């Protein structure tokens, strides 16, 4: 099987599950992953045959594609903020909306980029938020915590391969007795679980069947659980001039905003590029 034949076969399979544009993008990603060659190199070498190992790897990937497994989990990697991050089924797949949250922070802190400040990411998962923040704001001191040791193992690998130093902590953030051992921070950021269990039916199968429920779902009767805990934590662990940045459930924008204001914070709601209520910035009233 030549590179050209492998690409055609994979593209045909992908078109059963994705539109033409996404199929082409994923196909290029798969072929580069298998061969280590760029798109231009593969065009030049399109009649070169795959090795037996490459054919075996491609067949395995094609089988998993047919099972609707997200390509990021199949390849064990995802792009976020222009960097390649390792992911596993113990971590969420980084999404463009979270990238927008990071960009909002960087825009706000651009003038203070040279000032050493302490940032905390709550529920860090793959570590994509603190790692990208450290790449963009290198003077900041970044920490990330998560209840999942397996997720933290991925986060550590991402920090290592992208050559940044992050402090990682295995912590059950919902257990308030763990807060005493944490210092104060100039910035607290989080993309916490916020999907109500009743909203499962609205999720695509590749999300519901493969992504970690621990990082996705909250009870219907306490959908703002993590935001309430974040606000309570920030009351004692956020510096007076610090900020909280959170990603939110698009259907609970005003409710989440109201929660922060009731907790004596000033807050603003921001929409994402698709016009959905997606993130909030909050700070102590001065």
C-alpha positions, 0 to 999 in steps of 0.5 A, a space after each residue: 500500500 502506497 502513501 497515496 492509497 493509504 490516504 485515499 482509503 482513510 479519507 473514504 472511511 472518515 467521510 462516513 463520520 465527518 464532513 468533507 473539510 473535517 475528514 481531510 484535516 483528520 486524514 492529514 493528521 493521521 497520515 502525518 502521525 503514522 509517517 512523520 512526514 508533512 503534507 508536502 513530503 507525503 505529496 512528493 513521496 506519495 508512491 512510496 509504500 508503507 512499512 508493515 508496522 505503518 500498515 498495522 498502525 493504520 488498520 488499528 486507527 481505522 478500526 477505532 475511527 469506525 467505533 466513533 472514538 475521537 481522533 484525539 484519543 486514537 492518536 493520543 494527542 490534541 492541538 491547543 493554542 498552537 501546541 501539541 498536547 498529550 491526551 488520554 481518556 482520563 482527560 478532556 479533549 482541549 477545545 477552542 472555547 477553552 483556548 478563548 478563555 486563555 486568550 482572554 486572560 493573556 489579553 488582560 494580563 499583557 501589560 503585567 506579563 513581566 510581573 511574577 504572579 501566582 496562578 492556579 488552575 482548578 481541575 487541570 486535566 491534561 494541563 493545557 490551561 496552565 501550560 499554555 499560560 506559562 508559555 504566553 506569560 512566562 513570568 507567572 508561577 503556575 499551579 494545577 490541581 486535579 483529583 485524578 492522578 492519571 490526569 496529572 500524569 498526562 499533565 506532567 508529561 505535557 509540561 515536560 515536553 513543552 519545557 515549562 515548570 508547573 506545580 502539580 497537586 493531587 487534590 479533591 477541590 470539593 473537600 474544603 478541608 484541603 484548602 488550608 494547605 493552599 496559598 493565596 493566588 493572583 489568578 484562579 482559572 477553571 474549566 470545571 464540570 458543568 454539564 447537567 446529567 439531564 443534558 446527557 441526551 444532547 451530547 454526541 456519542 463520541 463525547 458521552 462514550 469516551 470522555 471522562 464523566 468526572 470532568 463533564 457532569 454535575 448533579 441536576 440539583 446542584 449544577 453550579 456546585 463548582 462555581 460556588 466552591 470556587 467563589 468560596 475558595 477565592 474569598 480567602 485565597 484570592 488576592 485583593 486585586 486578583 481575578 477568577 476566570 471560568 468557563 461555564 455552561 452556556 445555558 446557565 450564564 446569568 445564573 452563574 453570574 448571579 452566584 458570583 455577585 451574591 458571593 460579593 464579587 463583581 463579575 462580567 459575562 463573555 460570549 465565545 466566538 459562536 455567540 454563546 455565553 461561555 466564560 466569566 471573569 470575577 474579582 473582589 468588590 473594591 
